[in-house]
Amino acid sequence: MLKMVGNGKRGDRPIRFVVFGLSHTNLDRLRAGQPITFPGEDVGIEGVEFLIFAGETEQSMGRELADLVGPNTKTRIDRRVTDA
């Protein structure tokens, strides 16, 4: 997997961006139900753990993650999950 962090602009506003490039081997791994995880320190972001996984639909992925959500979990859920 290619991992990058950079700085740029969106219009007149400065932004920081994170890029993950997945190889075909990475995609095969995700299709096989094997998530990819790595610490944020790999891309200069302290205190974050990245989890990349795949599923059939947004709703099915939400159900898969339900056990990880506890009372101290802060989530932002894309409206496509709740509107479908």
SEMIKE-399124 format. One record per residue (C-alpha): residue number from 1; residue in three letters; x, y, z. Coordinates in nm, 4 decimals. Last residue first. Layout:
SEMIKE-399124
SITE / seq / type / xx / yy / zz
SITE / NUM / ALA / X / Y / Z
...
This chain:
SEMIKE-399124
SITE / seq / type / xx / yy / zz
SITE / 84 / ALA / -3.0798 / 0.3671 / 0.2162
SITE / 83 / ASP / -3.0974 / 0.7045 / 0.3903
SITE / 82 / THR / -2.9070 / 0.5982 / 0.7060
SITE / 81 / VAL / -2.5957 / 0.4641 / 0.5359
SITE / 80 / ARG / -2.6063 / 0.7218 / 0.2572
SITE / 79 / ARG / -2.6076 / 0.9892 / 0.5299
SITE / 78 / ASP / -2.2398 / 0.9169 / 0.5975
SITE / 77 / ILE / -2.1943 / 0.8359 / 0.9656
SITE / 76 / ARG / -1.9703 / 1.0476 / 1.1817
SITE / 75 / THR / -1.8816 / 0.8586 / 1.4954
SITE / 74 / LYS / -1.7549 / 0.9377 / 1.8433
SITE / 73 / THR / -1.7080 / 0.6259 / 2.0546
SITE / 72 / ASN / -1.7208 / 0.6726 / 2.4317
SITE / 71 / PRO / -2.0440 / 0.4755 / 2.4819
SITE / 70 / GLY / -1.9211 / 0.1851 / 2.2688
SITE / 69 / VAL / -1.8902 / 0.1104 / 1.8991
SITE / 68 / LEU / -1.6613 / -0.1804 / 1.8126
SITE / 67 / ASP / -1.9482 / -0.4333 / 1.8199
SITE / 66 / ALA / -2.1356 / -0.2346 / 1.5544
SITE / 65 / LEU / -1.8476 / -0.2539 / 1.3070
SITE / 64 / GLU / -1.9876 / -0.5430 / 1.1031
SITE / 63 / ARG / -2.3357 / -0.3860 / 1.1089
SITE / 62 / GLY / -2.1950 / -0.0649 / 0.9640
SITE / 61 / MET / -2.0194 / -0.2641 / 0.6921
SITE / 60 / SER / -2.3513 / -0.4266 / 0.5998
SITE / 59 / GLN / -2.5196 / -0.0861 / 0.5790
SITE / 58 / GLU / -2.2453 / 0.0664 / 0.3645
SITE / 57 / THR / -2.2869 / -0.2232 / 0.1231
SITE / 56 / GLU / -2.1040 / -0.5448 / 0.0237
SITE / 55 / GLY / -1.8049 / -0.4882 / 0.2456
SITE / 54 / ALA / -1.4514 / -0.3578 / 0.2498
SITE / 53 / PHE / -1.1925 / -0.2779 / 0.5135
SITE / 52 / ILE / -0.9363 / -0.0104 / 0.5932
SITE / 51 / LEU / -0.8569 / 0.0502 / 0.9597
SITE / 50 / PHE / -0.6277 / 0.3382 / 1.0534
SITE / 49 / GLU / -0.5095 / 0.3812 / 1.4129
SITE / 48 / VAL / -0.4709 / 0.7389 / 1.5318
SITE / 47 / GLY / -0.2616 / 0.8824 / 1.8167
SITE / 46 / GLU / -0.0031 / 1.0654 / 1.6084
SITE / 45 / ILE / -0.0528 / 1.1476 / 1.2406
SITE / 44 / GLY / 0.2864 / 1.1450 / 1.0636
SITE / 43 / VAL / 0.1962 / 0.8923 / 0.7938
SITE / 42 / ASP / 0.3263 / 0.5750 / 0.9605
SITE / 41 / GLU / 0.2490 / 0.7420 / 1.2957
SITE / 40 / GLY / -0.1158 / 0.6921 / 1.2080
SITE / 39 / PRO / -0.0753 / 0.3270 / 1.3005
SITE / 38 / PHE / -0.1667 / 0.0562 / 1.0506
SITE / 37 / THR / -0.4609 / -0.1699 / 0.9736
SITE / 36 / ILE / -0.5679 / -0.3547 / 0.6592
SITE / 35 / PRO / -0.8799 / -0.5681 / 0.6905
SITE / 34 / GLN / -0.8826 / -0.9317 / 0.5729
SITE / 33 / GLY / -1.2302 / -1.0256 / 0.4471
SITE / 32 / ALA / -1.1092 / -1.1987 / 0.1301
SITE / 31 / ARG / -1.2245 / -0.8980 / -0.0741
SITE / 30 / LEU / -0.9928 / -0.6828 / 0.1390
SITE / 29 / ARG / -0.6967 / -0.9125 / 0.0661
SITE / 28 / ASP / -0.7734 / -0.9095 / -0.3055
SITE / 27 / LEU / -0.7816 / -0.5291 / -0.2929
SITE / 26 / ASN / -0.4431 / -0.5182 / -0.1191
SITE / 25 / THR / -0.2981 / -0.7538 / -0.3836
SITE / 24 / HIS / -0.4435 / -0.5277 / -0.6550
SITE / 23 / SER / -0.2497 / -0.2457 / -0.4925
SITE / 22 / LEU / -0.4207 / 0.0133 / -0.2744
SITE / 21 / GLY / -0.3013 / 0.3728 / -0.2770
SITE / 20 / PHE / -0.3784 / 0.5573 / 0.0448
SITE / 19 / VAL / -0.3541 / 0.9368 / 0.0293
SITE / 18 / VAL / -0.3876 / 1.1805 / 0.3214
SITE / 17 / PHE / -0.4476 / 1.5496 / 0.2575
SITE / 16 / ARG / -0.3783 / 1.8709 / 0.4422
SITE / 15 / ILE / -0.5680 / 2.1759 / 0.3250
SITE / 14 / PRO / -0.4990 / 2.5450 / 0.2677
SITE / 13 / ARG / -0.8035 / 2.7498 / 0.1641
SITE / 12 / ASP / -0.7906 / 2.9787 / -0.1378
SITE / 11 / GLY / -0.9540 / 2.7234 / -0.3688
SITE / 10 / ARG / -0.8728 / 2.3907 / -0.2141
SITE / 9 / LYS / -0.5043 / 2.4167 / -0.1426
SITE / 8 / GLY / -0.2215 / 2.1731 / -0.0771
SITE / 7 / ASN / -0.0307 / 1.9931 / 0.1955
SITE / 6 / GLY / 0.0763 / 1.6330 / 0.1930
SITE / 5 / VAL / 0.0450 / 1.2934 / 0.3529
SITE / 4 / MET / 0.1257 / 0.9731 / 0.1696
SITE / 3 / LYS / 0.0739 / 0.5958 / 0.2061
SITE / 2 / LEU / 0.1193 / 0.3484 / -0.0827
SITE / 1 / MET / 0.0000 / 0.0000 / 0.0000
